[in-house]
Amino acid sequence: MATRQKLMRAVRVFEFGGPEVLKLQSDIAVPIPKDHQVLIKVHACGVNPVETYIRSGTYSKKPLLPYTPGSDVAGVIEAVGDNASAFKKGDRVFTSSTISGGYAEYALAADHTVYKLPEKLDFKQGAAIGIPYFTACRALIHSARVKAGESVLVHGASGGVGLAACQIARAYGLKVLGTAGTEEGQKIVLQNGAHEVFNHREVNYIDKIKL
């Protein structure tokens, strides 16, 4: 007798458009990990601006319809495919590159895109660190090759990537200048590593930075 495939809930998109095209379905087959893949039981999923562009159909790359959105997730390894020996069932992990989509109870990911989630981080934090922190790290460390004692200006520092850049730059010993457009945003930037913050909505904010 054939084994009945396990089903899960997942958000599906059948046509491009606004938020109303997101449809929750409860009869989606749980993916089965293949070679060098893992299956993650999703505890938290990040929502990135690019996913709204993809959903609307305005992004340069369009997925085949229907699809499940979501790239950043954190959760627990449910199953591992062949040759995915770096992980075992029960490991706490995060990824920013799901294969099957993160807006679901389970998500597939290639094992080389999955990382162990430190115990001091909860699943919500794990789902939020992937794209913002990898982007900030690549910009500062790999592209700009920053060094302690240098200064860096993070424009729009109150956003996800901006806050990550402030934290990383401060940890590397840089003088961190940030900008934000609201009083609340400016406070958050200062709380996350910036030495000084400027309101980029002010006409002369560039002059203040140069002082």
C-alpha positions as CSV (number, residue, x, y, z in Angstrom):
1,M,0.0,0.0,0.0
2,A,1.4,3.4,-1.0
3,T,2.4,5.8,1.7
4,R,0.1,8.8,1.8
5,Q,2.1,12.0,1.2
6,K,2.0,14.5,4.1
7,L,0.2,17.8,3.5
8,M,0.9,21.3,4.8
9,R,-0.5,24.8,4.8
10,A,1.2,27.2,2.4
11,V,0.6,30.6,0.8
12,R,0.3,30.3,-2.9
13,V,0.2,32.9,-5.7
14,F,-1.7,32.1,-8.9
15,E,-1.5,35.5,-10.5
16,F,0.6,38.6,-10.1
17,G,-0.9,41.5,-8.2
18,G,-1.4,43.1,-4.8
19,P,-1.6,41.4,-1.4
20,E,-5.0,40.0,-2.3
21,V,-3.4,37.4,-4.7
22,L,-1.9,35.6,-1.7
23,K,-4.0,32.6,-1.1
24,L,-3.6,30.2,1.9
25,Q,-4.1,26.6,1.0
26,S,-4.0,23.6,3.3
27,D,-3.6,20.8,0.8
28,I,0.0,21.4,-0.4
29,A,2.3,18.4,-0.4
30,V,5.3,18.6,1.9
31,P,8.4,18.7,-0.2
32,I,10.9,15.8,0.0
33,P,14.6,16.8,0.1
34,K,16.7,15.6,-2.7
35,D,20.5,15.3,-3.0
36,H,22.2,18.1,-0.9
37,Q,18.9,19.5,0.2
38,V,17.3,19.8,3.7
39,L,13.6,20.2,4.7
40,I,13.1,22.9,7.3
41,K,10.0,23.0,9.6
42,V,9.4,26.8,9.4
43,H,9.0,28.6,12.8
44,A,9.4,32.1,11.4
45,C,9.6,33.6,7.9
46,G,11.1,37.0,6.9
47,V,9.2,39.3,4.6
48,N,11.4,41.3,2.2
49,P,10.5,44.2,-0.1
50,V,11.7,42.3,-3.1
51,E,9.0,39.7,-2.5
52,T,6.3,42.3,-2.9
53,Y,7.9,43.3,-6.3
54,I,8.0,39.6,-7.4
55,R,4.4,39.1,-6.3
56,S,3.3,42.2,-8.2
57,G,5.0,41.0,-11.4
58,T,7.2,44.1,-11.7
59,Y,10.5,42.3,-10.8
60,S,13.0,41.5,-13.5
61,K,12.7,37.7,-12.7
62,K,9.2,36.2,-12.6
63,P,8.6,32.8,-11.0
64,L,6.5,30.2,-12.7
65,L,2.9,30.4,-11.4
66,P,1.7,29.2,-9.0
67,Y,4.4,29.7,-6.5
68,T,5.0,30.1,-2.7
69,P,6.8,33.4,-1.8
70,G,9.4,33.8,0.9
71,S,13.2,33.3,0.9
72,D,14.2,33.9,4.5
73,V,13.2,31.4,7.1
74,A,14.3,30.0,10.5
75,G,13.3,26.7,11.9
76,V,14.3,23.2,12.7
77,I,15.6,20.5,10.3
78,E,12.8,18.0,9.6
79,A,14.6,15.8,7.1
80,V,17.8,15.7,5.1
81,G,18.5,14.5,1.6
82,D,21.4,12.4,0.5
83,N,24.9,13.9,1.0
84,A,23.6,16.7,3.3
85,S,25.7,15.4,6.2
86,A,26.3,18.8,7.8
87,F,22.8,18.7,9.3
88,K,20.6,16.3,11.2
89,K,17.0,16.3,12.2
90,G,16.4,18.7,15.1
91,D,19.1,21.2,14.2
92,R,18.1,24.9,14.6
93,V,18.9,26.7,11.3
94,F,18.2,29.6,9.1
95,T,18.5,30.3,5.4
96,S,17.9,33.2,3.0
97,S,17.4,31.0,-0.1
98,T,14.5,28.6,0.2
99,I,13.8,26.5,-2.9
100,S,10.1,25.8,-2.4
101,G,9.1,29.1,-0.7
102,G,9.1,30.2,3.0
103,Y,5.4,31.2,3.4
104,A,4.7,27.6,4.4
105,E,4.9,25.1,7.2
106,Y,7.9,23.4,5.6
107,A,10.5,24.7,3.2
108,L,13.2,23.1,1.1
109,A,16.7,24.6,0.9
110,A,20.0,23.6,-0.6
111,D,22.3,22.6,2.3
112,H,25.1,25.1,1.3
113,T,22.6,28.0,1.8
114,V,21.7,26.8,5.4
115,Y,23.4,27.9,8.6
116,K,23.2,26.8,12.2
117,L,21.1,29.3,14.3
118,P,22.9,30.3,17.5
119,E,21.0,29.4,20.7
120,K,21.1,33.1,21.7
121,L,18.9,34.0,18.7
122,D,15.3,33.1,18.6
123,F,13.5,32.0,15.4
124,K,12.2,35.5,14.6
125,Q,15.6,36.9,14.7
126,G,16.9,34.1,12.6
127,A,14.4,34.7,9.9
128,A,15.4,38.4,9.8
129,I,19.2,38.2,9.6
130,G,19.8,36.5,6.3
131,I,19.4,39.0,3.5
132,P,19.9,42.2,5.5
133,Y,23.1,41.1,7.3
134,F,24.6,39.2,4.4
135,T,24.0,42.3,2.2
136,A,25.6,44.7,4.8
137,C,28.5,42.4,5.3
138,R,29.2,42.0,1.6
139,A,29.0,45.8,1.1
140,L,31.3,46.7,4.0
141,I,33.7,43.8,4.2
142,H,34.0,42.4,0.7
143,S,33.3,45.5,-1.5
144,A,34.4,48.5,0.6
145,R,37.0,46.5,2.6
146,V,36.6,48.8,5.6
147,K,39.2,49.1,8.3
148,A,39.1,50.2,11.9
149,G,39.4,53.9,12.3
150,E,37.7,54.8,9.0
151,S,34.4,56.6,8.8
152,V,31.3,55.2,7.0
153,L,28.1,57.0,6.1
154,V,25.0,54.7,6.1
155,H,22.2,56.4,4.2
156,G,18.7,55.2,5.2
157,A,20.2,53.6,8.2
158,S,16.9,52.9,10.0
159,G,16.0,50.1,7.5
160,G,17.0,46.4,7.8
161,V,20.2,46.6,5.8
162,G,21.1,50.0,7.3
163,L,20.8,48.8,10.9
164,A,22.8,45.7,10.1
165,A,25.5,48.0,8.4
166,C,25.6,50.2,11.5
167,Q,26.1,47.3,13.9
168,I,28.8,45.6,11.8
169,A,30.7,48.8,11.1
170,R,30.6,49.7,14.8
171,A,31.9,46.2,15.7
172,Y,34.7,46.7,13.2
173,G,35.8,49.9,14.9
174,L,34.6,52.4,12.4
175,K,33.2,55.8,13.0
176,V,29.6,55.3,12.0
177,L,27.4,58.1,10.6
178,G,23.8,57.4,9.7
179,T,20.7,59.1,8.3
180,A,17.0,58.6,8.9
181,G,13.9,60.5,8.0
182,T,12.0,60.4,11.3
183,E,12.8,61.1,14.9
184,E,12.0,57.5,15.9
185,G,14.2,56.2,13.1
186,Q,17.1,58.4,14.3
187,K,16.8,57.1,17.8
188,I,16.9,53.5,16.5
189,V,20.0,54.2,14.4
190,L,21.8,55.6,17.5
191,Q,20.8,52.6,19.5
192,N,22.3,50.3,16.9
193,G,25.8,51.5,16.6
194,A,25.9,54.9,14.9
195,H,28.0,57.6,16.6
196,E,25.9,60.4,14.9
197,V,22.7,60.5,13.0
198,F,21.3,63.1,10.6
199,N,17.8,63.7,9.2
200,H,18.0,63.2,5.4
201,R,14.7,65.1,5.0
202,E,16.5,68.3,5.9
203,V,17.7,70.4,3.0
204,N,21.1,71.0,4.4
205,Y,21.8,67.7,6.0
206,I,24.8,67.0,3.7
207,D,26.5,70.2,5.0
208,K,26.0,69.1,8.6
209,I,27.7,65.7,7.8
210,K,30.7,67.5,6.3
211,L,31.4,69.5,9.5
